[in-house]
């Protein structure tokens, strides 16, 4: 018999790792326990040597699809340290927070096929629930407050689970075991609806929102939203990392009005379609692009547009698209739904004859994307940019735009790295005498920030933030600061050195130089 401690690091929290470990342990006859900690997943295991070897190999070879196992460290423990009377079978124990916060956090994951089937199954208790999720999908980084990743450390902490959800959450063999956003109509978040009265949002600013507390009320909100979009209206819709501004992508008048209100005269607008089949009616797509569109990341993919006349013969009929969506550009940014609400909206839109919706960032041009419902009402609806607001009562803790990518010779080339990718770290070459943590403050336009971390094995990684935008005003600089403190706090990173652009007017550079002056003053005082 062999008794070992196993430490698994990488993206191993919020991806179903513990129930996976439990099932593998049961299959291999392992006794012991598994828990989450700030530095990854810890396992104590007791079994014959050959069973343990097979169990350890399975941790990497058969890990959940959303996991990314980087290291599996196995340390033998003294045989006399094993209490066989207390450790029969295998169990999942409560998370611990006594370790350094060095584990990685999963980005948000698009709705999985299992949840999608339940979403449109009238016999399922979560039929049409706009927040359906399981261990394999749903929000992650945008709702997490701290590590380890447990419900109490997320914005789901204010939604106590009903008995049915609690039973699923506690069952290691259930698909929703320890799915932190697990919820239903009876106990979870609900969508809300507020609409400007006669085009005047100011007169309705104190009105109580309609709330989708039941399936019937929720469906009615979605139906009203689609009705407004079909009539040429513009709606601010809350997503995982912020609001979108949406309109009928085939309605030239609506698209032109959205451009005028948003003050976005020329830049192309992204569209969302329900399926790959609809994507092919807009653009040419190859196998790599098809896989990317349907992946758990669901980025905006820049695709080659079809032209009039290509719908003849065996090619699919081309979907109508307003000319001002992307003007005369040969590419179009397309994405598929990645939240349950988006799936419901696109299904309802299709029933009304709309096959593509504009989904552009919910903000005034050059401002950060809105994340708070009340501020979104004030800045988007009351300010006259949108006609209504489709929100919800689950807080967004990290602001994230959609990622934008292009496939070149089969390789994914990021244009804007945000939801689905960030903050997954990038590997760095080992550097002699490099500071343990460097904060790179980024440029002024299309800014991101980066923080390095030195590993115990001599390797180094770099956490690159989500796309922040052009840091030219107070609002965007506040978003820059929030992204910086979020990475520092969540991963326990304390910069020992700062890197910034030499331009004297960049806000990020001014902040870095001021921090350096403050640090020097403190050192001089010592």
C-alpha positions as CSV (number, residue, x, y, z in Angstrom):
1,X,0.0,0.0,0.0
2,X,1.1,3.5,-0.7
3,X,0.1,6.8,0.9
4,X,0.7,10.0,-1.0
5,X,-0.2,13.7,-1.2
6,X,-1.0,15.0,-4.6
7,X,-0.9,18.7,-5.6
8,X,-2.6,19.6,-8.9
9,X,-2.0,23.1,-10.4
10,X,-3.3,25.0,-13.4
11,X,-6.9,25.9,-14.3
12,X,-8.3,23.4,-11.8
13,X,-11.1,25.3,-10.0
14,X,-14.5,26.0,-11.4
15,X,-14.1,23.3,-14.1
16,X,-15.4,20.3,-12.3
17,X,-12.1,19.1,-11.1
18,X,-13.1,17.8,-7.6
19,X,-16.1,15.7,-8.8
20,X,-13.8,14.4,-11.6
21,X,-11.2,13.4,-8.9
22,X,-13.9,11.8,-6.8
23,X,-15.1,9.7,-9.7
24,X,-11.6,8.6,-10.7
25,X,-10.8,7.8,-7.1
26,X,-13.9,5.6,-6.8
27,X,-13.1,3.9,-10.1
28,X,-9.6,3.1,-9.0
29,X,-10.4,2.1,-5.4
30,X,-8.6,5.1,-3.8
31,X,-9.2,6.1,-0.2
32,X,-8.7,9.6,0.9
33,X,-9.9,13.1,0.2
34,X,-9.7,16.1,-2.2
35,X,-10.0,19.9,-1.5
36,X,-9.6,23.2,-3.2
37,X,-7.0,25.7,-1.9
38,X,-5.6,29.0,-3.0
39,X,-2.7,27.2,-4.7
40,X,-4.7,24.5,-6.6
41,X,-6.3,21.2,-5.8
42,X,-4.9,19.0,-3.0
43,X,-5.5,15.2,-2.8
44,X,-4.5,12.7,-0.1
45,X,-4.7,9.2,-1.4
46,X,-4.1,5.7,0.0
47,X,-4.2,2.6,-2.3
48,X,-2.0,-0.1,-3.8
49,X,0.9,1.3,-5.9
50,X,-0.5,0.2,-9.3
51,X,-3.9,1.7,-8.5
52,X,-2.3,5.0,-7.4
53,X,-0.2,5.2,-10.6
54,X,-3.2,4.7,-12.8
55,X,-5.2,7.3,-10.7
56,X,-2.4,9.9,-11.0
57,X,-2.1,9.4,-14.7
58,X,-5.8,9.9,-15.1
59,X,-5.6,13.3,-13.4
60,X,-3.8,14.7,-16.5
61,X,-5.0,12.4,-19.2
62,X,-8.8,12.5,-18.6
63,X,-9.2,15.9,-16.9
64,X,-12.4,17.9,-17.6
65,X,-12.5,19.7,-20.9
66,X,-12.4,23.2,-19.4
67,X,-9.4,22.3,-17.1
68,X,-5.8,22.9,-17.9
69,X,-3.6,20.7,-15.7
70,X,0.0,22.2,-15.6
71,X,1.6,20.1,-12.9
72,X,0.8,17.1,-10.8
73,X,3.2,16.8,-7.9
74,X,3.2,13.5,-5.9
75,X,4.9,13.2,-2.5
76,X,5.0,10.0,-0.5
77,X,3.8,10.3,3.1
78,X,4.7,8.2,6.1
79,X,2.6,5.0,6.2
80,X,2.0,5.5,9.9
81,X,0.3,8.8,9.2
82,X,-2.7,7.1,7.6
83,X,-5.7,6.5,9.9
84,X,-7.6,3.7,8.2
85,X,-10.5,4.0,10.7
86,X,-11.2,7.6,9.7
87,X,-10.4,7.4,6.0
88,X,-12.6,4.7,4.5
89,X,-13.7,5.5,1.0
90,X,-13.1,8.9,-0.7
91,X,-14.6,12.2,0.2
92,X,-14.6,15.9,-0.9
93,X,-13.7,18.2,2.0
94,X,-14.3,21.9,2.5
95,X,-12.0,24.4,0.7
96,X,-9.0,25.9,2.6
97,X,-7.5,29.4,2.2
98,X,-4.3,29.0,4.2
99,X,-2.2,28.7,1.0
100,X,-0.9,31.4,-1.3
101,X,-3.3,32.3,-4.2
102,X,-1.3,30.9,-7.0
103,X,-3.9,28.7,-8.7
104,X,-5.4,29.9,-12.0
105,X,-9.0,30.9,-12.5
106,X,-11.1,29.6,-15.4
107,X,-12.4,32.2,-17.9
108,X,-16.2,32.2,-18.4
109,X,-17.4,29.2,-20.4
110,X,-20.2,29.1,-23.0
111,X,-23.4,27.2,-22.3
112,X,-22.7,23.5,-22.8
113,X,-24.8,21.2,-24.9
114,X,-26.3,19.4,-21.9
115,X,-27.6,22.6,-20.4
116,X,-28.8,23.8,-23.9
117,X,-30.9,20.7,-24.2
118,X,-32.4,21.3,-20.8
119,X,-33.0,25.0,-21.6
120,X,-35.3,24.1,-24.5
121,X,-36.9,21.0,-22.9
122,X,-40.4,21.8,-21.6
123,X,-40.3,18.9,-19.2
124,X,-37.1,20.2,-17.5
125,X,-37.5,22.3,-14.3
126,X,-35.0,24.8,-15.8
127,X,-36.9,25.2,-19.1
128,X,-36.2,28.7,-20.4
129,X,-34.3,29.7,-17.3
130,X,-31.9,32.4,-18.5
131,X,-29.1,31.4,-16.0
132,X,-28.9,27.7,-16.5
133,X,-25.4,26.3,-16.0
134,X,-23.5,23.3,-14.6
135,X,-20.0,22.4,-13.6
136,X,-19.0,22.4,-17.3
137,X,-20.2,25.8,-18.3
138,X,-21.3,29.3,-17.1
139,X,-19.7,32.4,-15.6
140,X,-16.4,32.1,-13.8
141,X,-13.9,35.0,-13.7
142,X,-16.6,37.7,-14.1
143,X,-18.3,36.5,-10.8
144,X,-15.4,35.5,-8.6
145,X,-14.4,37.7,-5.7
146,X,-11.5,35.7,-4.2
147,X,-9.9,32.3,-4.1
148,X,-10.5,29.4,-3.5
149,X,-13.4,29.4,-6.0
150,X,-16.5,28.7,-3.9
151,X,-20.0,30.1,-4.0
152,X,-19.4,32.3,-1.0
153,X,-16.5,33.9,-2.8
154,X,-18.7,34.9,-5.9
155,X,-21.5,37.2,-6.7
156,X,-23.8,34.2,-6.3
157,X,-23.4,34.4,-2.5
158,X,-26.6,36.4,-2.2
159,X,-28.7,33.6,-3.8
160,X,-29.3,30.8,-1.2
161,X,-30.0,27.5,-3.1
162,X,-33.4,25.9,-2.9
163,X,-33.6,22.3,-1.7
164,X,-33.5,20.8,-5.2
165,X,-30.4,22.9,-6.3
166,X,-28.7,22.2,-2.9
167,X,-29.2,18.5,-3.4
168,X,-27.6,18.6,-6.9
169,X,-24.8,20.8,-5.5
170,X,-24.0,18.3,-2.8
171,X,-24.0,15.2,-4.9
172,X,-20.5,14.3,-6.3
173,X,-22.1,12.2,-9.1
174,X,-24.3,15.1,-10.3
175,X,-23.4,17.3,-13.2
176,X,-24.0,20.3,-11.0
177,X,-21.9,19.2,-8.0
178,X,-20.2,22.3,-6.7
179,X,-21.2,24.3,-9.8
180,X,-21.0,27.7,-8.0
181,X,-23.5,29.5,-10.2
182,X,-26.1,26.7,-9.8
183,X,-29.6,28.1,-9.6
184,X,-33.1,27.9,-10.9
185,X,-36.2,30.1,-11.1
186,X,-37.0,29.4,-7.4
187,X,-33.7,30.5,-6.0
188,X,-31.4,32.2,-8.5
189,X,-30.9,35.4,-10.4
190,X,-33.7,36.8,-12.6
191,X,-33.8,39.0,-15.7
192,X,-35.3,42.5,-15.4
193,X,-36.8,44.9,-17.9
194,X,-37.1,48.7,-18.0
195,X,-38.3,50.6,-20.9
196,X,-38.3,54.3,-21.8
197,X,-41.8,55.8,-21.9
198,X,-42.6,57.4,-25.2
199,X,-38.9,57.6,-25.9
200,X,-38.3,59.5,-22.6
201,X,-36.2,57.5,-20.2
202,X,-35.9,60.4,-17.7
203,X,-39.6,60.3,-17.0
204,X,-39.5,56.6,-16.2
205,X,-36.1,56.6,-14.3
206,X,-37.7,55.7,-11.0
207,X,-40.1,53.0,-12.3
208,X,-39.9,49.5,-10.8
209,X,-38.4,47.1,-13.3
210,X,-40.4,44.1,-14.4
211,X,-38.7,41.0,-13.0
212,X,-38.7,37.5,-14.5
213,X,-39.2,35.6,-11.3
214,X,-41.3,32.9,-13.1
215,X,-40.9,31.2,-16.5
216,X,-44.0,33.0,-17.7
217,X,-42.7,36.4,-16.5
218,X,-39.2,35.8,-17.9
219,X,-40.6,34.7,-21.3
220,X,-42.8,37.8,-21.4
221,X,-39.7,40.0,-20.9
222,X,-37.8,38.2,-23.7
223,X,-40.9,38.5,-26.0
224,X,-41.1,42.2,-25.4
225,X,-37.4,42.7,-26.0
226,X,-37.6,40.9,-29.3
227,X,-40.7,42.9,-30.2
228,X,-38.9,46.1,-29.6
229,X,-35.9,45.0,-31.6
230,X,-38.1,43.9,-34.5
231,X,-39.7,47.3,-34.6
232,X,-36.3,49.0,-35.0
233,X,-35.5,49.7,-31.3
234,X,-32.2,49.5,-29.5
235,X,-31.8,47.5,-26.3
236,X,-29.0,47.4,-23.7
237,X,-28.6,43.7,-22.8
238,X,-26.6,42.5,-19.8
239,X,-24.1,39.8,-20.6
240,X,-21.4,38.0,-18.7
241,X,-18.9,40.8,-18.5
242,X,-21.0,43.9,-19.3
243,X,-23.8,45.2,-21.5
244,X,-24.3,44.9,-25.2
245,X,-26.2,47.4,-27.3
246,X,-28.4,45.4,-29.7
247,X,-30.6,46.0,-32.7
248,X,-31.8,44.1,-35.8
249,X,-28.8,43.7,-38.0
250,X,-30.9,43.7,-41.1
251,X,-32.6,47.0,-40.3
252,X,-30.5,49.8,-41.9
253,X,-32.4,52.5,-40.1
254,X,-31.9,50.9,-36.7
255,X,-28.2,50.2,-37.3
256,X,-27.6,53.8,-38.5
257,X,-29.5,55.2,-35.5
258,X,-27.3,53.0,-33.2
259,X,-24.2,54.4,-34.8
260,X,-25.5,58.0,-34.4
261,X,-26.4,57.5,-30.7
262,X,-23.3,55.6,-29.8
263,X,-21.1,58.0,-31.7
264,X,-19.5,55.2,-33.7
265,X,-19.5,56.4,-37.2
266,X,-17.2,54.0,-39.1
267,X,-15.9,51.1,-37.0
268,X,-17.6,47.8,-37.9
269,X,-20.2,46.3,-35.6
270,X,-20.2,42.6,-34.5
271,X,-23.3,40.5,-35.1
272,X,-24.6,37.4,-33.3
273,X,-26.4,34.6,-35.1
274,X,-28.1,31.5,-33.7
275,X,-26.2,28.8,-35.5
276,X,-23.3,27.8,-37.7
277,X,-25.8,27.4,-40.6
278,X,-26.7,31.1,-40.3
279,X,-23.0,32.0,-40.1
280,X,-22.5,30.3,-43.4
281,X,-25.3,32.3,-44.9
282,X,-23.2,35.4,-44.0
283,X,-19.6,34.4,-44.5
284,X,-17.2,31.8,-45.7
285,X,-16.0,29.6,-42.9
286,X,-13.3,26.8,-42.8
287,X,-13.0,24.0,-40.3
288,X,-10.7,26.0,-38.0
289,X,-13.1,28.9,-37.9
290,X,-16.1,26.6,-37.5
291,X,-14.5,24.9,-34.4
292,X,-13.6,28.3,-32.9
293,X,-17.1,29.8,-33.4
294,X,-18.7,26.7,-31.7
295,X,-16.0,26.4,-28.9
296,X,-16.5,27.1,-25.2
297,X,-14.7,30.4,-25.7
298,X,-17.2,31.8,-28.3
299,X,-15.2,34.8,-29.5
300,X,-16.1,37.2,-32.2
301,X,-14.4,35.7,-35.3
302,X,-13.5,37.9,-38.2
303,X,-14.8,36.0,-41.3
304,X,-14.7,36.6,-45.1
305,X,-18.1,38.0,-46.1
306,X,-20.2,36.4,-48.9
307,X,-21.3,38.7,-51.7
308,X,-24.6,39.0,-53.6
309,X,-25.0,36.2,-56.1
310,X,-23.2,33.5,-54.0
311,X,-26.5,32.2,-52.8
312,X,-27.3,30.6,-56.2
313,X,-26.8,26.9,-56.9
314,X,-25.5,24.8,-54.0
315,X,-24.4,27.8,-51.8
316,X,-26.7,28.9,-49.0
317,X,-29.0,31.9,-49.4
318,X,-27.2,35.0,-48.1
319,X,-28.8,36.6,-45.0
320,X,-29.9,40.2,-45.3
321,X,-27.6,42.6,-43.5
322,X,-27.8,46.3,-43.2
323,X,-25.1,48.0,-45.3
324,X,-23.8,50.1,-42.4
325,X,-23.1,47.1,-40.1
326,X,-19.6,46.8,-41.6
327,X,-19.8,49.2,-44.7
328,X,-17.7,47.8,-47.5
329,X,-15.2,45.8,-45.4
330,X,-14.5,42.3,-46.8
331,X,-14.7,40.9,-43.2
332,X,-17.5,40.6,-40.7
333,X,-17.2,39.9,-37.0
334,X,-19.6,37.1,-36.1
335,X,-20.2,35.2,-32.9
336,X,-22.7,32.6,-31.7
337,X,-24.7,32.8,-28.4
338,X,-22.7,31.9,-25.3
339,X,-25.2,32.6,-22.5
340,X,-28.6,31.0,-21.9
341,X,-30.3,34.4,-22.3
342,X,-28.7,34.9,-25.7
343,X,-29.8,31.5,-26.8
344,X,-33.4,32.4,-25.7
345,X,-33.2,35.8,-27.4
346,X,-31.9,34.4,-30.7
347,X,-34.5,31.7,-30.7
348,X,-37.3,34.2,-30.2
349,X,-35.8,36.6,-32.7
350,X,-35.7,33.8,-35.3
351,X,-39.4,33.2,-34.7
352,X,-40.0,36.8,-35.6
353,X,-37.9,36.6,-38.8
354,X,-34.7,38.2,-37.4
355,X,-31.6,36.0,-38.0
356,X,-28.8,38.3,-36.9
357,X,-28.6,40.9,-34.1
358,X,-26.0,43.6,-33.7
359,X,-24.1,43.0,-30.4
360,X,-21.7,45.8,-29.8
361,X,-20.2,47.0,-26.5
362,X,-22.7,48.7,-24.2
363,X,-20.9,52.1,-23.8
364,X,-20.5,55.5,-25.4
365,X,-17.6,55.5,-27.8
366,X,-14.2,55.5,-25.9
367,X,-15.9,54.9,-22.5
368,X,-15.6,51.6,-20.6
369,X,-18.4,49.0,-21.1
370,X,-21.2,49.3,-18.5
371,X,-21.6,46.5,-15.9
372,X,-24.0,47.9,-13.3
373,X,-27.8,47.9,-14.1
374,X,-28.5,51.3,-12.5
375,X,-25.5,53.0,-14.1
376,X,-26.4,51.3,-17.4
377,X,-29.9,52.8,-17.2
378,X,-28.4,56.2,-16.5
379,X,-25.6,56.1,-19.1
380,X,-27.3,54.1,-21.9
381,X,-31.1,54.6,-21.6
382,X,-31.6,57.9,-19.8
383,X,-28.8,59.3,-22.0
384,X,-30.8,58.4,-25.1
385,X,-28.5,55.6,-26.5
386,X,-30.9,52.7,-25.9
387,X,-34.7,52.5,-25.7
388,X,-34.8,49.8,-23.0
389,X,-32.6,47.8,-20.7
390,X,-32.7,44.0,-20.3
391,X,-30.7,43.5,-17.0
392,X,-30.5,41.1,-14.1
393,X,-29.8,41.0,-10.4
394,X,-26.5,39.1,-10.6
395,X,-23.5,41.4,-10.1
396,X,-20.6,41.5,-12.6
397,X,-17.4,41.7,-10.6
398,X,-15.0,42.0,-13.5
399,X,-15.6,44.0,-16.7
400,X,-15.0,42.0,-19.8
401,X,-15.6,42.7,-23.5
402,X,-15.9,40.0,-26.1
403,X,-12.7,38.7,-27.5
404,X,-12.0,39.3,-31.2
405,X,-9.9,36.8,-33.2
406,X,-8.9,36.0,-36.8
407,X,-7.7,32.6,-38.1
408,X,-4.6,32.8,-40.3
409,X,-3.3,29.6,-41.9
410,X,-5.1,27.6,-39.3
411,X,-3.6,29.6,-36.3
412,X,-5.8,31.8,-34.0
413,X,-4.5,35.4,-34.1
414,X,-6.0,37.5,-31.3
415,X,-7.1,41.0,-32.2
416,X,-8.8,41.7,-28.8
417,X,-8.0,39.3,-26.0
418,X,-10.8,39.4,-23.4
419,X,-13.7,37.1,-22.4
420,X,-12.8,33.4,-22.8
421,X,-9.0,34.0,-22.9
422,X,-8.0,36.4,-20.2
423,X,-6.6,36.2,-17.6
424,X,-5.0,32.9,-18.6
425,X,-1.3,33.4,-18.2
426,X,1.3,33.3,-21.0
427,X,4.6,31.5,-20.5
428,X,7.8,33.6,-20.2
429,X,11.4,32.7,-20.7
430,X,13.4,32.5,-17.5
431,X,15.4,35.7,-17.0
432,X,18.4,36.0,-14.6
433,X,18.0,38.7,-12.0
434,X,14.5,39.6,-13.1
435,X,12.2,41.1,-10.3
436,X,9.8,38.5,-8.9
437,X,6.8,40.5,-10.2
438,X,6.8,43.2,-12.8
439,X,3.7,45.3,-13.6
440,X,3.6,46.5,-17.2
441,X,1.2,49.4,-17.4
442,X,0.5,49.3,-21.1
443,X,0.0,52.0,-23.7
444,X,-2.8,54.6,-24.0
445,X,-4.7,53.1,-27.0
446,X,-6.2,49.6,-26.9
447,X,-4.6,49.1,-23.5
448,X,-4.1,46.0,-21.5
449,X,-1.9,45.5,-18.4
450,X,0.4,42.6,-17.6
451,X,1.8,41.2,-14.3
452,X,4.5,38.6,-14.2
453,X,4.9,35.8,-11.6
454,X,7.9,33.7,-10.9
455,X,7.2,30.0,-10.3
456,X,8.9,27.8,-7.7
457,X,10.3,25.7,-10.6
458,X,12.2,28.6,-12.1
459,X,9.6,29.2,-14.8
460,X,7.8,32.5,-15.2
461,X,4.3,33.4,-16.4
462,X,2.6,36.6,-17.4
463,X,-1.0,37.5,-16.5
464,X,-2.4,39.7,-19.3
465,X,-5.6,41.6,-18.4
466,X,-8.6,41.8,-20.6
467,X,-8.8,44.5,-23.2
468,X,-9.4,47.8,-21.4
469,X,-9.7,50.3,-24.3
470,X,-8.2,53.7,-24.8
471,X,-7.0,55.2,-21.4
472,X,-7.8,58.8,-22.3
473,X,-10.3,59.8,-19.6
474,X,-11.3,59.3,-16.0
475,X,-13.8,56.5,-16.6
476,X,-11.4,54.3,-18.7
477,X,-8.5,55.0,-16.2
478,X,-10.8,53.8,-13.4
479,X,-11.4,50.6,-15.4
480,X,-7.6,50.3,-15.9
481,X,-7.1,50.6,-12.2
482,X,-9.8,48.1,-11.4
483,X,-8.3,45.5,-13.8
484,X,-4.9,46.1,-12.1
485,X,-6.1,45.7,-8.5
486,X,-8.2,42.7,-9.5
487,X,-5.2,40.8,-10.8
488,X,-3.0,41.8,-7.9
489,X,-5.5,40.9,-5.2
490,X,-6.9,37.7,-6.8
491,X,-3.4,36.2,-7.4
492,X,-1.5,37.7,-4.5
493,X,0.8,39.7,-6.8
494,X,2.8,42.5,-5.4
495,X,4.8,44.4,-8.1
496,X,8.5,44.8,-7.4
497,X,9.1,46.8,-10.6
498,X,7.0,49.0,-12.9
499,X,7.3,49.3,-16.7
500,X,5.5,52.1,-18.6
501,X,5.6,53.9,-21.9
502,X,8.0,56.9,-22.0
503,X,5.3,59.3,-23.4
504,X,4.8,61.9,-20.6
505,X,1.0,62.4,-21.2
506,X,-0.2,58.8,-20.9
507,X,-2.3,58.3,-17.8
508,X,-0.9,54.9,-17.1
509,X,2.7,56.2,-17.4
510,X,1.9,59.2,-15.1
511,X,0.5,56.7,-12.5
512,X,3.6,54.5,-12.7
513,X,6.0,57.5,-12.3
514,X,4.0,58.8,-9.3
515,X,4.1,55.3,-7.7
516,X,7.8,55.2,-8.2
517,X,8.2,58.6,-6.6
518,X,6.1,57.4,-3.6
519,X,8.2,54.3,-3.2
520,X,11.4,56.2,-3.4
521,X,10.2,58.6,-0.7
522,X,9.3,55.7,1.6
523,X,12.7,54.2,1.1
524,X,14.4,57.5,1.8
525,X,12.5,57.7,5.0
526,X,13.8,54.3,6.1
